């Protein structure tokens, strides 16, 4: 195994653990990252969600609660405007 492969493998493991933690917290039925409502954390989680999808993680399969949260956030008018302005497609 090359050094690059070892680093990539370690990083994916770290990422998987972090994503499992996010999914576990969102799986309690909340609509937003924080119990008291929408905050800056929610669009940031959308960014992290998209990163997971971009590296090939089957986000809808492994993170159903996070997928639902990401879809809710992506439907917000302000988020739609930013995604459109930045040329970012959200199709999950």
Buried (B, 14 or more C-beta within 10 A) or exposed (E): EEEEEEEEEEEEEEBEEEBEEBBEEBBEEBEBBEEEEBEEEBBEBBEBBBEBBEEEBEBBEBBEBBBBBBBBBBEBEEBEEEBEEEEEEBEB
